[in-house]
């Protein structure tokens, strides 16, 4: 966008053809404005890239009373897996996240529709969002000298971890079976 000499001063030529209406007194003023316009173009693209929607964090909370809960200020979705029908709760809370202005009645209707059309892959994907483990503590753990007593405790912790993994896979399989069953019922 170079500056063009016109009657009364200088104008900036548009890249698409024609000129901008403002007339500048000197060539230097015109060129500084051109530089400003170039800088502005670059920053607006950078701002658009940085401005992304804040993601909601998903947590599993066994101590809460409700089935699930969404907090718009903290951008957090909490679900209680001990309550029955975990998949329905997750779909319900995700609907609240997508459509925050809808009422509870509208959300329940929409949840039923979405859950009936849910494929197995999508259900597994939804469940896996809540399956992620959060790390406790920061930094490296110190290695301790192992005694016979501590070895025994560590073994029992490993057994508990294995049991928990089995339970999680069992719960996931149950929810997948329930999805398959509801899909076959809707087909009949």
N, C-alpha and C positions, 0 to 999 in steps of 0.2 A: 504494500500500500504506500506508494510514494506520494509526495506532496506535489501539487500542480499549481502553477502560477495563474491566478485569475485577477479580475478587476478588484481592487481593494485589498489584496493580500494573497494568501495561499489556502488551498482546500486539499483534503485528503481524498484520494481516488479509491473507490471501492473495488474489491477483487471481482465482483460480479458485473461491474460496469457502472458508470455514473460517478457522482461525487457525494460526499457528506455535505450537509447544508452549512455547517459552521465555517466561517472565514477567519483565518489566523493572520495576525499582523506580520509576523516574521517567519522565515523558513525554519529557524531553530525551534520556535514554539510548535510549529506544525510537526516537526520530526519527533519532538519529545512526546507529543500526544500519540503518534504512531507507535512509539516504543511502549507506552503505557497500554495501548490496545493489545499489542502482542503479548505482553506480560499477563494481562487479564485473561486472554484465551487459554494460556497454559495452566493457570491456577484453577480455573473453573473445572477443567478436566480432572485435576488432581483431587479437588474437593469431592467430586462425584464418586471417584474410586474409593475414597476413604469413608464416605458416608454409607455405611451398610446398616441394615436393621440389626439391632442387638438381639442376639440369640438368647433363648430361654434356657436356663439350666434345669436339668431334670434330676430329681432326687427321690430315693426310696426311703420312706420314713415309716417304720413299723410302730412308732409310739403315738402317731396321730389318731384322733377319733374318727375322722371322716374317711371316705374312700379315697378322695383326691382333693387337691386344692391348688389354685393358681394365684400367684401374687404378681400383679402387673408392675408394681413399683420396683420390686427386687428382681423382676424377670425370672421367676422361679416357678416350676411346676413340681408339686410333691404328690406322691402316690403311696398308698398303704397296701402292700401286697398280701397282708394277712386277711384283709377283707375279701369276700368272694368276688369273682369275675373281674380279674385284674385287667384283661384286655379291654373290656367295656369301659372301665374307669379311665384307662389311658386314652382311648379314642375320644371319650367325653371331654377330658381336659385339653386335648389337642384341638378340639372344636372350639372350646372357650378361647384358646390362644389365637386361632385363626379369625374368629368372629367375636370380639370382646363386647360388642354392643347388643348382641342377641340375648334374649331372656333365657331362663333356665328351661322353660317349656319348649322353646324353639330348639335349643341345643339338644335336649333329649330326643326330639323327633329326628333331628339331623344325625345324631349319633346312631340311632337305630338303622337309618338308611345306609350310612357309611359302613357300619359293622356288617350288614348283610351283604354288601358288595365287596368286602375285604378279601383279598386273595391271601394265600398262605405266605407268600414272599413278603407282602406288605405287612402282614401281622408280625412276622419274625423281625422285620426291620423296626417296627414300632417297639416291640418288646426289647430289642437290643439297645435302643436308646436309653432305656432305664436300667439296663444290666451293667453299665459301665461302673467300674469301681473307682472310688475317690481315694487318693493317697492321703494317709495320715502322717503328719509330721513332715518336717523339711530337713534337708541335708542328709549326710551319710550316717548310717548306723554304726556304732562302735562295735567291734568284735570283742566278745567276752571270752574269758577262759571257760572252756566247757568242763563241767564236772559230771559225774554220773547222774546226779539229780537233775541237772538242767537238760541233759540229753533226753531223759524220760519225758520231761515236759514238752520239749520240742516235738517229740514223736507224737504225743497226744494232740498237739496243735495241728500237725500235718494231717492226722486222721480226721480231725474236725473239718479242716479245709476240704478234704476229699469228700466227706459226707455232704457238705454244703454245695459243692459242685454237682453232685448227684441229684440233690434236691432241686437245684435250679434247673437242671436239664429236664427233670421229671415234670416240674411245673410248666416249663415251656412246651413240652410234648403234650401235656394235658390241654393247654390252651389251643394248640394247633389242632388236636383231635376235635375239640369243641367247634372250632371254625369249620373244619371239614363237615362235621355233622350238620351245622346250620346251613352250609351251602347246599348239601344234598337235600335237606328238607325244603329249601326254597325252590329247588329245581323241580321236585315232585309236584 
